[in-house]
């Protein structure tokens, strides 16, 4: 397994100026996210919304194929124009209950990372044109818009600021939540209109409701091998690979809630893509050593966190 040198308090002693590395296994810096798989109550309704609002397109023609997670469900795979692999998969469970207002342990939101700030401006103008409401925030490392889909599943659409401008203090990356400069973001869009979710858009991060931050850290930091990047944000912990601001957010803002049930709209699983099959084996072994129950697959495996949220780890290619 990959190991690094740390100081007695677990902090990395290498060149990266921020972040706390895990004490043992550390996931490769080139790790990225793959796709999210969501359970929805009405596939036709959801596909129409995802196409109209987000500008994602169907990769396999019309929905109707059976889900590889459950052969009795229909599934739609959605991505950007010309893409081969999906960013979002919608798996239908007819009549699944929408997410309750207080939330469920599991998905808080998943986040689509746009290639640049002008694309964020075009998307913001598009939302205004179609009358779709969204939350807006400036996180210093990024600027973000927040929506919910027809089942109440949370979505962030964001653009990063250049990494060279990110700040840190005492090895913690500086992240904020302040109002977005809407006029400036719209100005960045120029005259070009929104046509579809642009090529180069990826799944940037996933943010989860969890029951306890220490247990979340034991699983995702100690087991999966992500670095801690922000740990003093109230009720939240952010983690990443390769110095990114976060590939994963966890928070306890739904403390007292229960995990999403089988008959509710929910996150079925999210993907972590490591550079090779060997890397996937190492990550899965580390998660198993941390107490995760592993379901092996040909290219890696699926492990559930302490609240039942499934993370699929696979090698690229």
Secondary structure, 3 states (H helix, E strand, C coil): CCCCCECCCCCECCCCCCCECCCCCCCCCCCEEEEEEEEECCHHHHHHHHHHHHCCEECCCCCCEECCCCCCCEEEEEECCCCCCCCEEEEECCCCECCCCCCCEEEEEEEEECCCHHHHHHHHHHHHHHCCCCEEEECCCEEEEEEECCCCCEEEEEEECCHHHCCEECCEECCCCECCCHHHHHHHCCCCCCCCCCCCCEEEEEEEECCCHHHHHHHHHHHCCCEEEECCCCCEEEEECCCCCCCEEEECCCCCCCECCCCECEEEEEEEEECCHHHHHHHHHHHHHCCCCEEEECCEEEEECCCCCEEEEEECC
